Amino acid sequence: MAEESTFDRVVKILREQDGLDDVEITRDTKLSDIGLDSLATVEAVMACEDEFGIEVDADANPTTVGEFVDMVDNLLEK
């Protein structure tokens, strides 16, 4: 079985954090459009830090799922 992509893993975390089982999520999906306020975004970032073993800059403020995934990918490359 192939490894899950960063996108799939981030979407899984977003779904678990906020019960978004029945929402279609794409790279272009705005976090605010799926009900993630700033607190929920911080919680998702913290969950990603644990999942991926990374440390996200406190000033990071992704607005779309794609930006969120790219941020994680960039930190994984370091």
N, C-alpha and C positions, 0 to 999 in steps of 0.2 A: 504494500500500500504506500502510495506517495505521501510525503510529508505535507501537512497542511501549509498553505501559503500564509504569509503575514496577514494578508487581507482577511482570510477565513478565520484566523485566530483572533484578530481584533474584533471582527463582527460577532464572533462567539462570545467574547467578553462583553461587548455592548449589549447583546441580547440577554446575557445572564444578569448584568447589572440592572437593567431596566425593564425586563419582561417584554422584550420586543419580538416575540416569537412569530407574530403574524405580519410583520412589517418588512417590506422589501427594502434592502439596504444595498446601495451601489457606492462606487467611489465618489460620485457626485452628490450623494445624500448629505444635506446639511445636518449637523448635529442638532441644531435647534428645531429642525423640521421633524425629528423623531423624538422630541421632548426632552433632550438633554440640556439642562440649564448648566450654569457654570459649576455648581456643586457636583452634579452628576458627571460632568466631564472630568473633574478632578478625581472623582472616585474611579472612573474608567481608566484614567491615566495611571493611577496607583495600582490598579489591577494589572495593567499592561507591564508596569515596572516589575511586579512580582512574576508574571508569566514569562517575560522575556529576559529577566535579569539585567535590566537597563535602569538608567537614572535619567528622567526627563527634566529638562530645564524648567524651573518654576514659572518662567515667563512664556513658555510655549502655550499657544492658544489656537489649536487647530479648529477650523470652522466646518470642515467637511470630513467625511470618513476617509477620503483619499489623502487629505493632508495629514490626518491622524496616522494612517498606514505608512505614508512616506516618512513621517517623523520617526516612527518606530524602526523602519528599515534603515534610515540614516544612522540611528544610534547603534543598531546591530552591526553595522559595517565598521564602527570605530574599534 
